[in-house]
Amino acid sequence: MNNHPIVSEHPWLIVTFAISIVVMLLLDLGVFSKKSHEVSNKEAITWSLVWISLSMLFSGLVYYYAGSTKFYEFQSAYWIEKALSVDNLFVFILVFKFFDVANSNKHKVLFWGIIGALVLRAIFIFSGAFLIELTYLNKLLGLAGIQGFKYDINIIMTLFGLFLVYAGIKSWSAGDDDDEEDYNDTRGAKLIRRFFSVSDKYDGDNFFTIENGKKLATPLLVVVAVIEFTDLLFAVDSIPAIFAISNDPFILYTSNIFAILGLRALFFLLDNFIHLFSKLTYGLAFILSFIGIKMIISPFYHIESVYSLIVIGSILALSVIASILFASKEEELS
């Protein structure tokens, strides 16, 4: 695996990435989303195509300046995060339903959820890359004065791999337990209620309101906190998974953020066409297990990024096809 960081050779790539993200977020927040509104299918499709196109253009720059290996790493990490995030969106749908959030307010909640994800993913990815660099078994044995093994095993990567195999198996056998969850009892909701008094009523898209001369948090702030903590939990799966693709934090962070920034538009499409993704959970379970096995065997046998990309893409495509062909009657009627 070619894990030589590309930022040292092409530092302007990070400038291009930063400018692209800031400009798009400012356009989204300041121009297209000044007022809370219900996002139409047309708007959701348009924004989905914009973010995917921007991601593919950036990956083209990676290919042109850093070569095919980095390109395949970017693409693989991007589609892994995109796929696993769709599973996250299923939970978001349940959260919005539980708190009875108006369609016009969902856009704002998702925007601030994504802003939080930008920060959290940076912490996870860069600290993870740092820890992985420190935990190669041969390096640790060398520090102890012991001759290393033939195979350069990484302790963190091996643990990540075992966890992902477990997560894949658990995901395959999981039912619809989330349907019964009380989201008022989650850590995000408890955190807000610990520091703020919360009103029982919404006040448009405001996070705070005034009632009887007292400033109160609205339920919308509780929803944002629940969404943030939900994303934090899902990152436990997705962040280890992308480290199976590359150890280059620039590739991992840029692909991760491009995938996340397109999630709001994808959410509204998913909410309206959920039957197209009903079998995705099984595909994701297989992907998690495949990636976990790849991480475990990587010191002994390396699977090239291009082949990982083919496997991931094929599984996602088959999952969507299976969702359409084997949709239940309830799904077809919904």
C-alpha positions, -999 to +999 in steps of 0.1 A: +000+000+000+013+034-010+008+055+021+033+083+014+014+115+023+007+136-008+003+169+010+041+172+014+045+169-024+014+189-034+005+212-005-018+233-027-042+203-028-052+211+008-058+247-001-080+236-030-099+213-007-104+240+020-115+267-004-140+243-021-155+233+012-158+268+026-172+283-006-198+255-009-209+257+028-212+295+025-233+292-006-255+266+010-260+285+043-260+320+030-276+318-004-296+286-009-307+280+027-314+315+042-348+304+052-358+270+065-379+252+040-390+217+029-365+203+005-381+190-027-369+159-046-356+182-074-335+203-050-322+171-032-312+155-066-295+187-077-275+191-046-266+154-046-253+157-081-233+189-072-216+172-043-208+140-061-195+159-091-173+181-069-160+150-051-152+133-085-135+165-098-113+166-067-104+129-070-094+137-106-069+162-093-056+135-069-052+111-099-035+137-121-010+149-095-006+119-071-012+089-094-037+060-097-030+044-063-040+075-044-070+079-067-083+044-059-077+050-022-098+082-024-126+066-043-127+035-020-127+056+012-153+079-003-178+052-012-173+033+020-181+064+040-210+072+017-225+037+021-220+036+058-235+071+062-267+059+044-271+034+073-267+064+096-294+083+077-319+055+085-315+064+121-318+101+114-352+094+098-363+076+130-350+105+152-369+131+132-400+109+134-396+104+171-393+141+179-419+151+152-396+175+135-412+196+107-398+189+072-389+226+069-366+223+100-347+191+090-324+210+067-311+232+095-306+203+119-286+183+093-265+214+085-253+218+121-249+180+124-225+181+095-205+210+109-200+190+140-189+160+119-163+181+102-145+187+135-150+152+150-138+134+119-107+155+118-099+145+154-106+108+148-087+106+115-055+125+124-052+110+159-059+076+144-032+080+118-008+091+146-016+061+168-013+036+139+022+049+131+032+042+167+018+007+170+037-014+144+048-045+163+083-045+147+088-009+159+077-017+194+098-049+196+128-029+182+124-004+211+124-033+235+156-046+219+139-077+204+143-088+168+111-082+148+090-106+129+091-112+092+056-096+089+050-060+100+018-064+121+001-033+134-017-038+167-043-010+162-051-022+126-055-058+137-079-047+166-098-025+141-101-055+117-115-078+144-139-052+155-152-046+120-157-084+114-177-085+146-197-053+136-204-069+102-218-101+117-238-081+143-252-058+116-263-088+095-283-103+123-296-070+137-333-064+136-353-032+137-344-024+173-340+012+165-377+015+158-384+010+195-357+033+209-365+062+232-343+089+218-351+111+248-331+087+268-299+089+246-268+107+257-272+137+234-307+144+248-296+139+284-266+163+278-289+192+266-314+186+294-286+186+319-274+221+310-307+237+297-343+238+306-361+225+275-395+237+263-422+213+252-429+233+221-410+242+189-404+278+180-400+276+142-363+267+135-350+284+166-328+265+191-339+288+219-371+305+228-385+328+255-414+315+277-428+336+306-397+357+305-374+327+307-349+315+281-354+279+272-339+255+247-363+242+221-367+205+213-348+213+180-316+217+200-322+183+216-326+168+181-292+184+170-275+168+200-290+134+193-279+136+157-244+146+167-241+117+192-255+093+166-229+103+141-202+099+168-213+063+173-214+055+136-179+070+132-167+041+154-175+018+124-167+041+095-133+056+106-116+022+113-130+010+079-113+037+059-080+030+075-081-003+057-078+016+025-050+041+033-029+055+062-027+089+044-048+113+066-052+137+038-068+111+015-090+098+044-102+132+056-109+147+022-128+117+010-147+115+043-157+151+043-168+151+006-190+120+014-205+136+045-213+170+029-236+153+004-256+136+031-283+162+037-294+161+001-292+123+002-313+122+034-343+138+017-340+114-012-337+085+011-367+097+032-389+096+000-374+065-017-364+044+013-376+012-005-346+016-028-322+009+001-342-016+023-315-044+017-285-021+021-280-032+057-270-066+044-246-052+019-230-030+046-226-060+069-207-077+041-186-047+034-176-042+071-166-079+073-147-077+040-128-046+052-121-062+086-106-093+070-086-071+047-071-053+077-063-085+095-045-102+066-028-070+053+006-079+068+005-112+050-014-104+018-022-070+004-054-064-015-049-036-040-072-005-036-086-010-071-099-044-062-113-031-029-131-005-049-146-031-073-158-052-044-174-023-025-190-009-057-204-043-067-218-050-032-235-016-031-250-020-066-263-055-057-278-042-025-298-016-043-309-040-071-320-065-044-339-038-026-359-031-058-364-067-068-373-080-034-392-051-019-419-062+005-455-054-001-454-029+028-425-011+012-441-010-022-473+005-007-454+031+015 
